[in-house]
Amino acid sequence: MSHIALVTLVVRDYDEALAFYTDALGFELVEDTDRGDGSRWVVVRPRGTTGNGLLLARAKDGAQEAAVGAQTGGRVGFFLHTEDFAGDHERMRAAGVRFLEEPRHETYGSVAVFEDLYGNRWDLLQPA
């Protein structure tokens, strides 16, 4: 095994999630395929990267709907690395991304916690 290719993120709606990840976070759409049963295979990843991505999967039932926005129990569950913390932080704020704290400069790097459109917590992180 060489790497984890995709991580599933359960979402309410494909198009609203796709708009957030591509417009507000600047991710690129890798694939959006109709599966013929009302579902789609929607993959996004940070622009200019290869490999790992997010599979945006629409909730299919009540249990999955209840997990939207709480997939990691309120903890930061996703870590978005950057080489331009200040620039990406400002661009994301201007695009309406909700940061839960002011940027911090720790021994491991610059970091700020933000929420996606459903409330999942992410770290924007520029490693030291």
N, CA, C and O atoms as a GROMACS GRO file, in nm:
protein
  512
    1MET      N    1   0.084  -0.118   0.000
    1MET     CA    2   0.000   0.000   0.000
    1MET      C    3   0.088   0.123   0.000
    1MET      O    4   0.185   0.132   0.076
    2SER      N    5   0.055   0.219  -0.086
    2SER     CA    6   0.142   0.336  -0.099
    2SER      C    7   0.087   0.464  -0.039
    2SER      O    8   0.164   0.550   0.004
    3HIS      N    9  -0.045   0.480  -0.034
    3HIS     CA   10  -0.102   0.602   0.025
    3HIS      C   11  -0.254   0.590   0.035
    3HIS      O   12  -0.316   0.504  -0.028
    4ILE      N   13  -0.312   0.679   0.115
    4ILE     CA   14  -0.458   0.689   0.120
    4ILE      C   15  -0.498   0.780   0.005
    4ILE      O   16  -0.451   0.893  -0.003
    5ALA      N   17  -0.583   0.732  -0.083
    5ALA     CA   18  -0.620   0.808  -0.203
    5ALA      C   19  -0.730   0.908  -0.176
    5ALA      O   20  -0.722   1.023  -0.218
    6LEU      N   21  -0.836   0.865  -0.105
    6LEU     CA   22  -0.952   0.951  -0.080
    6LEU      C   23  -0.998   0.938   0.064
    6LEU      O   24  -0.981   0.834   0.127
    7VAL      N   25  -1.057   1.044   0.113
    7VAL     CA   26  -1.127   1.043   0.240
    7VAL      C   27  -1.268   1.092   0.211
    7VAL      O   28  -1.286   1.195   0.147
    8THR      N   29  -1.368   1.017   0.258
    8THR     CA   30  -1.508   1.055   0.234
    8THR      C   31  -1.551   1.162   0.332
    8THR      O   32  -1.527   1.152   0.452
    9LEU      N   33  -1.616   1.264   0.280
    9LEU     CA   34  -1.676   1.369   0.361
    9LEU      C   35  -1.825   1.368   0.328
    9LEU      O   36  -1.864   1.398   0.215
   10VAL      N   37  -1.909   1.334   0.426
   10VAL     CA   38  -2.053   1.330   0.403
   10VAL      C   39  -2.107   1.472   0.401
   10VAL      O   40  -2.080   1.551   0.492
   11VAL      N   41  -2.183   1.504   0.296
   11VAL     CA   42  -2.234   1.640   0.275
   11VAL      C   43  -2.385   1.637   0.257
   11VAL      O   44  -2.444   1.532   0.229
   12ARG      N   45  -2.449   1.754   0.274
   12ARG     CA   46  -2.594   1.765   0.254
   12ARG      C   47  -2.630   1.764   0.107
   12ARG      O   48  -2.728   1.702   0.066
   13ASP      N   49  -2.548   1.835   0.027
   13ASP     CA   50  -2.581   1.856  -0.113
   13ASP      C   51  -2.452   1.864  -0.194
   13ASP      O   52  -2.357   1.932  -0.155
   14TYR      N   53  -2.447   1.794  -0.304
   14TYR     CA   54  -2.326   1.793  -0.386
   14TYR      C   55  -2.287   1.933  -0.431
   14TYR      O   56  -2.172   1.974  -0.414
   15ASP      N   57  -2.382   2.006  -0.488
   15ASP     CA   58  -2.347   2.134  -0.551
   15ASP      C   59  -2.305   2.239  -0.450
   15ASP      O   60  -2.212   2.315  -0.477
   16GLU      N   61  -2.371   2.246  -0.333
   16GLU     CA   62  -2.330   2.346  -0.234
   16GLU      C   63  -2.191   2.310  -0.178
   16GLU      O   64  -2.110   2.399  -0.154
   17ALA      N   65  -2.165   2.182  -0.159
   17ALA     CA   66  -2.033   2.141  -0.110
   17ALA      C   67  -1.926   2.168  -0.215
   17ALA      O   68  -1.818   2.217  -0.184
   18LEU      N   69  -1.958   2.137  -0.339
   18LEU     CA   70  -1.864   2.161  -0.448
   18LEU      C   71  -1.831   2.310  -0.460
   18LEU      O   72  -1.715   2.346  -0.480
   19ALA      N   73  -1.932   2.395  -0.449
   19ALA     CA   74  -1.909   2.539  -0.455
   19ALA      C   75  -1.818   2.586  -0.342
   19ALA      O   76  -1.728   2.666  -0.364
   20PHE      N   77  -1.841   2.536  -0.220
   20PHE     CA   78  -1.757   2.577  -0.107
   20PHE      C   79  -1.613   2.535  -0.128
   20PHE      O   80  -1.521   2.616  -0.115
   21TYR      N   81  -1.593   2.408  -0.162
   21TYR     CA   82  -1.456   2.359  -0.172
   21TYR      C   83  -1.381   2.417  -0.291
   21TYR      O   84  -1.260   2.437  -0.283
   22THR      N   85  -1.449   2.445  -0.401
   22THR     CA   86  -1.379   2.502  -0.516
   22THR      C   87  -1.369   2.654  -0.508
   22THR      O   88  -1.264   2.710  -0.540
   23ASP      N   89  -1.474   2.721  -0.464
   23ASP     CA   90  -1.472   2.868  -0.461
   23ASP      C   91  -1.405   2.923  -0.336
   23ASP      O   92  -1.311   3.002  -0.346
   24ALA      N   93  -1.452   2.882  -0.218
   24ALA     CA   94  -1.400   2.938  -0.094
   24ALA      C   95  -1.262   2.884  -0.058
   24ALA      O   96  -1.175   2.959  -0.013
   25LEU      N   97  -1.241   2.753  -0.076
   25LEU     CA   98  -1.110   2.696  -0.040
   25LEU      C   99  -1.013   2.691  -0.157
   25LEU      O  100  -0.893   2.674  -0.136
   26GLY      N  101  -1.062   2.706  -0.280
   26GLY     CA  102  -0.973   2.705  -0.395
   26GLY      C  103  -0.932   2.567  -0.441
   26GLY      O  104  -0.833   2.553  -0.513
   27PHE      N  105  -1.006   2.463  -0.401
   27PHE     CA  106  -0.975   2.328  -0.446
   27PHE      C  107  -1.012   2.315  -0.593
   27PHE      O  108  -1.084   2.398  -0.647
   28GLU      N  109  -0.962   2.211  -0.657
   28GLU     CA  110  -0.999   2.182  -0.795
   28GLU      C  111  -1.090   2.061  -0.798
   28GLU      O  112  -1.079   1.970  -0.716
   29LEU      N  113  -1.181   2.062  -0.894
   29LEU     CA  114  -1.268   1.949  -0.917
   29LEU      C  115  -1.190   1.846  -0.996
   29LEU      O  116  -1.140   1.876  -1.105
   30VAL      N  117  -1.178   1.726  -0.944
   30VAL     CA  118  -1.105   1.618  -1.010
   30VAL      C  119  -1.201   1.532  -1.090
   30VAL      O  120  -1.172   1.492  -1.203
   31GLU      N  121  -1.318   1.504  -1.031
   31GLU     CA  122  -1.416   1.420  -1.100
   31GLU      C  123  -1.555   1.450  -1.047
   31GLU      O  124  -1.574   1.473  -0.928
   32ASP      N  125  -1.652   1.449  -1.137
   32ASP     CA  126  -1.793   1.462  -1.101
   32ASP      C  127  -1.870   1.373  -1.198
   32ASP      O  128  -1.908   1.415  -1.307
   33THR      N  129  -1.894   1.250  -1.156
   33THR     CA  130  -1.956   1.149  -1.241
   33THR      C  131  -2.090   1.107  -1.185
   33THR      O  132  -2.102   1.069  -1.069
   34ASP      N  133  -2.193   1.115  -1.270
   34ASP     CA  134  -2.326   1.067  -1.234
   34ASP      C  135  -2.320   0.915  -1.228
   34ASP      O  136  -2.276   0.850  -1.323
   35ARG      N  137  -2.364   0.857  -1.116
   35ARG     CA  138  -2.358   0.712  -1.100
   35ARG      C  139  -2.486   0.643  -1.147
   35ARG      O  140  -2.497   0.521  -1.140
   36GLY      N  141  -2.583   0.722  -1.196
   36GLY     CA  142  -2.703   0.665  -1.254
   36GLY      C  143  -2.811   0.628  -1.155
   36GLY      O  144  -2.920   0.588  -1.195
   37ASP      N  145  -2.784   0.642  -1.026
   37ASP     CA  146  -2.883   0.606  -0.925
   37ASP      C  147  -2.922   0.727  -0.839
   37ASP      O  148  -2.975   0.712  -0.729
   38GLY      N  149  -2.894   0.847  -0.892
   38GLY     CA  150  -2.919   0.969  -0.816
   38GLY      C  151  -2.800   1.015  -0.736
   38GLY      O  152  -2.802   1.124  -0.678
   39SER      N  153  -2.696   0.933  -0.731
   39SER     CA  154  -2.575   0.973  -0.660
   39SER      C  155  -2.466   1.010  -0.761
   39SER      O  156  -2.475   0.978  -0.879
   40ARG      N  157  -2.364   1.078  -0.710
   40ARG     CA  158  -2.252   1.120  -0.794
   40ARG      C  159  -2.122   1.083  -0.725
   40ARG      O  160  -2.116   1.070  -0.603
   41TRP      N  161  -2.018   1.066  -0.806
   41TRP     CA  162  -1.883   1.045  -0.756
   41TRP      C  163  -1.812   1.179  -0.774
   41TRP      O  164  -1.769   1.213  -0.884
   42VAL      N  165  -1.801   1.255  -0.663
   42VAL     CA  166  -1.747   1.392  -0.669
   42VAL      C  167  -1.618   1.396  -0.587
   42VAL      O  168  -1.619   1.374  -0.466
   43VAL      N  169  -1.507   1.425  -0.655
   43VAL     CA  170  -1.376   1.430  -0.590
   43VAL      C  171  -1.315   1.568  -0.610
   43VAL      O  172  -1.312   1.621  -0.721
   44VAL      N  173  -1.265   1.625  -0.500
   44VAL     CA  174  -1.194   1.752  -0.504
   44VAL      C  175  -1.061   1.735  -0.431
   44VAL      O  176  -1.044   1.644  -0.351
   45ARG      N  177  -0.968   1.824  -0.461
   45ARG     CA  178  -0.840   1.825  -0.390
   45ARG      C  179  -0.779   1.964  -0.403
   45ARG      O  180  -0.817   2.040  -0.492
   46PRO      N  181  -0.685   1.997  -0.315
   46PRO     CA  182  -0.621   2.128  -0.326
   46PRO      C  183  -0.560   2.146  -0.465
   46PRO      O  184  -0.496   2.057  -0.519
   47ARG      N  185  -0.583   2.264  -0.522
   47ARG     CA  186  -0.536   2.296  -0.656
   47ARG      C  187  -0.384   2.276  -0.668
   47ARG      O  188  -0.308   2.318  -0.581
   48GLY      N  189  -0.344   2.211  -0.776
   48GLY     CA  190  -0.203   2.192  -0.804
   48GLY      C  191  -0.140   2.073  -0.736
   48GLY      O  192  -0.020   2.049  -0.751
   49THR      N  193  -0.218   1.996  -0.662
   49THR     CA  194  -0.163   1.878  -0.596
   49THR      C  195  -0.205   1.752  -0.672
   49THR      O  196  -0.292   1.757  -0.758
   50THR      N  197  -0.142   1.644  -0.640
   50THR     CA  198  -0.180   1.515  -0.696
   50THR      C  199  -0.201   1.419  -0.580
   50THR      O  200  -0.152   1.442  -0.469
   51GLY      N  201  -0.272   1.313  -0.606
   51GLY     CA  202  -0.290   1.213  -0.501
   51GLY      C  203  -0.413   1.235  -0.419
   51GLY      O  204  -0.524   1.236  -0.472
   52ASN      N  205  -0.395   1.254  -0.289
   52ASN     CA  206  -0.505   1.257  -0.193
   52ASN      C  207  -0.613   1.358  -0.229
   52ASN      O  208  -0.585   1.467  -0.277
   53GLY      N  209  -0.738   1.318  -0.206
   53GLY     CA  210  -0.851   1.406  -0.230
   53GLY      C  211  -0.965   1.374  -0.136
   53GLY      O  212  -0.959   1.280  -0.057
   54LEU      N  213  -1.070   1.455  -0.148
   54LEU     CA  214  -1.193   1.434  -0.072
   54LEU      C  215  -1.300   1.382  -0.165
   54LEU      O  216  -1.322   1.436  -0.273
   55LEU      N  217  -1.366   1.277  -0.124
   55LEU     CA  218  -1.485   1.229  -0.193
   55LEU      C  219  -1.604   1.292  -0.123
   55LEU      O  220  -1.632   1.260  -0.007
   56LEU      N  221  -1.675   1.381  -0.192
   56LEU     CA  222  -1.792   1.446  -0.136
   56LEU      C  223  -1.911   1.355  -0.160
   56LEU      O  224  -1.956   1.339  -0.274
   57ALA      N  225  -1.963   1.294  -0.054
   57ALA     CA  226  -2.070   1.195  -0.065
   57ALA      C  227  -2.196   1.249   0.002
   57ALA      O  228  -2.197   1.278   0.121
   58ARG      N  229  -2.303   1.261  -0.076
   58ARG     CA  230  -2.429   1.311  -0.021
   58ARG      C  231  -2.488   1.209   0.076
   58ARG      O  232  -2.492   1.090   0.047
   59ALA      N  233  -2.534   1.260   0.191
   59ALA     CA  234  -2.598   1.174   0.292
   59ALA      C  235  -2.718   1.104   0.231
   59ALA      O  236  -2.798   1.164   0.159
   60LYS      N  237  -2.731   0.974   0.261
   60LYS     CA  238  -2.839   0.893   0.203
   60LYS      C  239  -2.952   0.862   0.300
   60LYS      O  240  -3.060   0.824   0.257
   61ASP      N  241  -2.929   0.878   0.430
   61ASP     CA  242  -3.032   0.843   0.528
   61ASP      C  243  -3.015   0.930   0.652
   61ASP      O  244  -2.925   1.013   0.659
   62GLY      N  245  -3.102   0.909   0.748
   62GLY     CA  246  -3.100   0.990   0.868
   62GLY      C  247  -2.972   0.982   0.947
   62GLY      O  248  -2.925   1.083   1.000
   63ALA      N  249  -2.914   0.864   0.957
   63ALA     CA  250  -2.788   0.849   1.031
   63ALA      C  251  -2.676   0.927   0.964
   63ALA      O  252  -2.598   0.993   1.031
   64GLN      N  253  -2.669   0.920   0.832
   64GLN     CA  254  -2.566   0.995   0.760
   64GLN      C  255  -2.594   1.145   0.768
   64GLN      O  256  -2.500   1.224   0.782
   65GLU      N  257  -2.719   1.186   0.758
   65GLU     CA  258  -2.753   1.328   0.770
   65GLU      C  259  -2.712   1.382   0.906
   65GLU      O  260  -2.665   1.496   0.917
   66ALA      N  261  -2.729   1.302   1.010
   66ALA     CA  262  -2.690   1.344   1.145
   66ALA      C  263  -2.540   1.362   1.158
   66ALA      O  264  -2.494   1.437   1.244
   67ALA      N  265  -2.462   1.294   1.075
   67ALA     CA  266  -2.316   1.302   1.081
   67ALA      C  267  -2.260   1.421   1.003
   67ALA      O  268  -2.144   1.457   1.021
   68VAL      N  269  -2.340   1.482   0.919
   68VAL     CA  270  -2.292   1.596   0.839
   68VAL      C  271  -2.247   1.706   0.935
   68VAL      O  272  -2.325   1.752   1.019
   69GLY      N  273  -2.124   1.748   0.923
   69GLY     CA  274  -2.068   1.853   1.007
   69GLY      C  275  -2.015   1.806   1.140
   69GLY      O  276  -1.957   1.885   1.215
   70ALA      N  277  -2.034   1.680   1.173
   70ALA     CA  278  -1.988   1.629   1.303
   70ALA      C  279  -1.913   1.498   1.286
   70ALA      O  280  -1.916   1.412   1.375
   71GLN      N  281  -1.847   1.482   1.174
   71GLN     CA  282  -1.783   1.355   1.144
   71GLN      C  283  -1.666   1.323   1.235
   71GLN      O  284  -1.624   1.208   1.244
   72THR      N  285  -1.611   1.425   1.302
   72THR     CA  286  -1.498   1.399   1.391
   72THR      C  287  -1.531   1.439   1.535
   72THR      O  288  -1.441   1.466   1.614
   73GLY      N  289  -1.661   1.445   1.567
   73GLY     CA  290  -1.702   1.471   1.705
   73GLY      C  291  -1.664   1.608   1.757
   73GLY      O  292  -1.646   1.624   1.877
   74GLY      N  293  -1.653   1.707   1.670
   74GLY     CA  294  -1.620   1.842   1.712
   74GLY      C  295  -1.471   1.873   1.718
   74GLY      O  296  -1.433   1.986   1.746
   75ARG      N  297  -1.388   1.774   1.691
   75ARG     CA  298  -1.243   1.795   1.689
   75ARG      C  299  -1.199   1.840   1.550
   75ARG      O  300  -1.270   1.820   1.452
   76VAL      N  301  -1.083   1.902   1.543
   76VAL     CA  302  -1.023   1.927   1.412
   76VAL      C  303  -0.994   1.791   1.351
   76VAL      O  304  -0.925   1.708   1.410
   77GLY      N  305  -1.049   1.770   1.232
   77GLY     CA  306  -1.033   1.640   1.168
   77GLY      C  307  -0.962   1.646   1.036
   77GLY      O  308  -0.930   1.542   0.977
   78PHE      N  309  -0.936   1.768   0.987
   78PHE     CA  310  -0.876   1.784   0.854
   78PHE      C  311  -0.768   1.890   0.864
   78PHE      O  312  -0.784   1.990   0.935
   79PHE      N  313  -0.658   1.868   0.795
   79PHE     CA  314  -0.541   1.954   0.806
   79PHE      C  315  -0.499   1.996   0.666
   79PHE      O  316  -0.455   1.914   0.586
   80LEU      N  317  -0.512   2.124   0.638
   80LEU     CA  318  -0.482   2.179   0.507
   80LEU      C  319  -0.350   2.254   0.516
   80LEU      O  320  -0.343   2.362   0.575
   81HIS      N  321  -0.245   2.197   0.457
   81HIS     CA  322  -0.113   2.260   0.460
   81HIS      C  323  -0.102   2.365   0.351
   81HIS      O  324  -0.161   2.352   0.243
   82THR      N  325  -0.027   2.470   0.381
   82THR     CA  326  -0.004   2.579   0.287
   82THR      C  327   0.141   2.622   0.294
   82THR      O  328   0.210   2.601   0.393
   83GLU      N  329   0.186   2.684   0.186
   83GLU     CA  330   0.318   2.744   0.184
   83GLU      C  331   0.308   2.896   0.195
   83GLU      O  332   0.411   2.964   0.200
   84ASP      N  333   0.184   2.949   0.198
   84ASP     CA  334   0.159   3.093   0.210
   84ASP      C  335   0.045   3.115   0.308
   84ASP      O  336  -0.067   3.147   0.269
   85PHE      N  337   0.074   3.097   0.436
   85PHE     CA  338  -0.030   3.104   0.538
   85PHE      C  339  -0.104   3.237   0.534
   85PHE      O  340  -0.227   3.239   0.527
   86ALA      N  341  -0.032   3.348   0.538
   86ALA     CA  342  -0.097   3.479   0.543
   86ALA      C  343  -0.183   3.503   0.420
   86ALA      O  344  -0.296   3.551   0.431
   87GLY      N  345  -0.131   3.470   0.303
   87GLY     CA  346  -0.206   3.490   0.179
   87GLY      C  347  -0.330   3.403   0.171
   87GLY      O  348  -0.437   3.450   0.134
   88ASP      N  349  -0.316   3.275   0.205
   88ASP     CA  350  -0.431   3.185   0.199
   88ASP      C  351  -0.533   3.219   0.307
   88ASP      O  352  -0.654   3.213   0.282
   89HIS      N  353  -0.487   3.256   0.425
   89HIS     CA  354  -0.578   3.296   0.533
   89HIS      C  355  -0.662   3.415   0.488
   89HIS      O  356  -0.784   3.415   0.504
   90GLU      N  357  -0.599   3.515   0.432
   90GLU     CA  358  -0.672   3.634   0.388
   90GLU      C  359  -0.766   3.602   0.273
   90GLU      O  360  -0.880   3.649   0.272
   91ARG      N  361  -0.722   3.524   0.176
   91ARG     CA  362  -0.806   3.488   0.062
   91ARG      C  363  -0.929   3.412   0.108
   91ARG      O  364  -1.040   3.436   0.061
   92MET      N  365  -0.909   3.319   0.201
   92MET     CA  366  -1.020   3.239   0.251
   92MET      C  367  -1.118   3.324   0.332
   92MET      O  368  -1.239   3.308   0.318
   93ARG      N  369  -1.066   3.414   0.416
   93ARG     CA  370  -1.155   3.505   0.491
   93ARG      C  371  -1.237   3.590   0.396
   93ARG      O  372  -1.357   3.609   0.417
   94ALA      N  373  -1.173   3.641   0.292
   94ALA     CA  374  -1.244   3.724   0.195
   94ALA      C  375  -1.352   3.645   0.120
   94ALA      O  376  -1.451   3.703   0.074
   95ALA      N  377  -1.332   3.514   0.109
   95ALA     CA  378  -1.430   3.427   0.041
   95ALA      C  379  -1.540   3.381   0.136
   95ALA      O  380  -1.629   3.305   0.096
   96GLY      N  381  -1.535   3.425   0.263
   96GLY     CA  382  -1.641   3.392   0.357
   96GLY      C  383  -1.615   3.274   0.447
   96GLY      O  384  -1.705   3.231   0.519
   97VAL      N  385  -1.494   3.220   0.445
   97VAL     CA  386  -1.462   3.108   0.534
   97VAL      C  387  -1.460   3.160   0.678
   97VAL      O  388  -1.401   3.264   0.706
   98ARG      N  389  -1.524   3.086   0.767
   98ARG     CA  390  -1.533   3.125   0.908
   98ARG      C  391  -1.418   3.066   0.988
   98ARG      O  392  -1.411   2.944   1.007
   99PHE      N  393  -1.329   3.152   1.033
   99PHE     CA  394  -1.219   3.110   1.120
   99PHE      C  395  -1.265   3.121   1.264
   99PHE      O  396  -1.333   3.218   1.301
  100LEU      N  397  -1.230   3.025   1.346
  100LEU     CA  398  -1.272   3.020   1.485
  100LEU      C  399  -1.174   3.087   1.580
  100LEU      O  400  -1.200   3.099   1.699
  101GLU      N  401  -1.061   3.128   1.525
  101GLU     CA  402  -0.958   3.190   1.608
  101GLU      C  403  -0.869   3.276   1.519
  101GLU      O  404  -0.869   3.262   1.397
  102GLU      N  405  -0.795   3.362   1.583
  102GLU     CA  406  -0.693   3.440   1.512
  102GLU      C  407  -0.574   3.347   1.484
  102GLU      O  408  -0.553   3.250   1.557
  103PRO      N  409  -0.496   3.376   1.382
  103PRO     CA  410  -0.378   3.294   1.354
  103PRO      C  411  -0.286   3.285   1.476
  103PRO      O  412  -0.266   3.382   1.549
  104ARG      N  413  -0.230   3.166   1.495
  104ARG     CA  414  -0.134   3.141   1.602
  104ARG      C  415  -0.002   3.099   1.540
  104ARG      O  416   0.001   3.037   1.433
  105HIS      N  417   0.105   3.133   1.607
  105HIS     CA  418   0.238   3.093   1.560
  105HIS      C  419   0.298   3.004   1.668
  105HIS      O  420   0.343   3.051   1.772
  106GLU      N  421   0.296   2.874   1.640
  106GLU     CA  422   0.342   2.773   1.734
  106GLU      C  423   0.479   2.722   1.691
  106GLU      O  424   0.528   2.757   1.583
  107THR      N  425   0.541   2.639   1.774
  107THR     CA  426   0.672   2.584   1.739
  107THR      C  427   0.664   2.499   1.612
  107THR      O  428   0.761   2.490   1.538
  108TYR      N  429   0.549   2.438   1.587
  108TYR     CA  430   0.532   2.352   1.470
  108TYR      C  431   0.488   2.428   1.345
  108TYR      O  432   0.487   2.371   1.236
  109GLY      N  433   0.451   2.557   1.359
  109GLY     CA  434   0.414   2.636   1.244
  109GLY      C  435   0.304   2.735   1.273
  109GLY      O  436   0.263   2.752   1.388
  110SER      N  437   0.255   2.802   1.168
  110SER     CA  438   0.144   2.897   1.178
  110SER      C  439   0.015   2.822   1.153
  110SER      O  440   0.007   2.740   1.061
  111VAL      N  441  -0.086   2.849   1.235
  111VAL     CA  442  -0.210   2.771   1.228
  111VAL      C  443  -0.330   2.857   1.266
  111VAL      O  444  -0.319   2.949   1.347
  112ALA      N  445  -0.444   2.824   1.207
  112ALA     CA  446  -0.573   2.881   1.248
  112ALA      C  447  -0.680   2.778   1.216
  112ALA      O  448  -0.679   2.716   1.109
  113VAL      N  449  -0.773   2.761   1.309
  113VAL     CA  450  -0.883   2.666   1.291
  113VAL      C  451  -0.996   2.736   1.217
  113VAL      O  452  -1.033   2.848   1.250
  114PHE      N  453  -1.052   2.666   1.116
  114PHE     CA  454  -1.169   2.718   1.046
  114PHE      C  455  -1.271   2.607   1.033
  114PHE      O  456  -1.241   2.489   1.052
  115GLU      N  457  -1.393   2.646   0.998
  115GLU     CA  458  -1.500   2.550   0.974
  115GLU      C  459  -1.537   2.548   0.827
  115GLU      O  460  -1.533   2.651   0.760
  116ASP      N  461  -1.572   2.429   0.778
  116ASP     CA  462  -1.627   2.423   0.644
  116ASP      C  463  -1.775   2.463   0.650
  116ASP      O  464  -1.823   2.500   0.757
  117LEU      N  465  -1.845   2.456   0.541
  117LEU     CA  466  -1.983   2.504   0.538
  117LEU      C  467  -2.076   2.425   0.628
  117LEU      O  468  -2.186   2.472   0.656
  118TYR      N  469  -2.036   2.308   0.673
  118TYR     CA  470  -2.120   2.226   0.760
  118TYR      C  471  -2.079   2.228   0.906
  118TYR      O  472  -2.151   2.178   0.992
  119GLY      N  473  -1.964   2.286   0.936
  119GLY     CA  474  -1.915   2.293   1.073
  119GLY      C  475  -1.802   2.198   1.104
  119GLY      O  476  -1.754   2.196   1.217
  120ASN      N  477  -1.757   2.118   1.006
  120ASN     CA  478  -1.638   2.035   1.028
  120ASN      C  479  -1.520   2.128   1.051
  120ASN      O  480  -1.505   2.229   0.982
  121ARG      N  481  -1.437   2.094   1.147
  121ARG     CA  482  -1.321   2.179   1.180
  121ARG      C  483  -1.197   2.136   1.105
  121ARG      O  484  -1.167   2.017   1.091
  122TRP      N  485  -1.126   2.236   1.057
  122TRP     CA  486  -1.003   2.219   0.981
  122TRP      C  487  -0.894   2.306   1.042
  122TRP      O  488  -0.924   2.410   1.101
  123ASP      N  489  -0.768   2.264   1.028
  123ASP     CA  490  -0.654   2.351   1.053
  123ASP      C  491  -0.601   2.399   0.919
  123ASP      O  492  -0.574   2.318   0.830
  124LEU      N  493  -0.585   2.530   0.904
  124LEU     CA  494  -0.501   2.585   0.798
  124LEU      C  495  -0.364   2.593   0.861
  124LEU      O  496  -0.347   2.660   0.964
  125LEU      N  497  -0.265   2.528   0.803
  125LEU     CA  498  -0.136   2.512   0.871
  125LEU      C  499  -0.020   2.530   0.774
  125LEU      O  500  -0.015   2.467   0.669
  126GLN      N  501   0.072   2.617   0.812
  126GLN     CA  502   0.199   2.627   0.741
  126GLN      C  503   0.304   2.573   0.837
  126GLN      O  504   0.343   2.639   0.933
  127PRO      N  505   0.351   2.449   0.809
  127PRO     CA  506   0.450   2.389   0.898
  127PRO      C  507   0.577   2.475   0.907
  127PRO      O  508   0.616   2.542   0.811
  128ALA      N  509   0.640   2.471   1.025
  128ALA     CA  510   0.764   2.548   1.048
  128ALA      C  511   0.875   2.491   0.962
  128ALA      O  512   0.988   2.541   0.966
   0.00000   0.00000   0.00000
